[in-house]
């Protein structure tokens, strides 16, 4: 497809060739940028999942602390 566009552009002059080249170059660079962005988003999602798992540990610790508090209040209140 790019070859056909280049052949057509060559028949129209140098500026058409330059314009087609720039269009193809921009399209390819955007595709590469999108791939990098997808990888970056996957890394962020993995990081978020890891942080969520660590945050759930804090919830467990908080529940344990509440149980200990309740136990000591129960002992203290005779």
Secondary structure, 3 states (H helix, E strand, C coil): CHHHHHHHHHHHCHHHHHHHHHHHHHHHHHHHHHHHHHHHHHHHHHHHHHHHHHHHHHHHHHHHHHHHHHHHHHHHCC
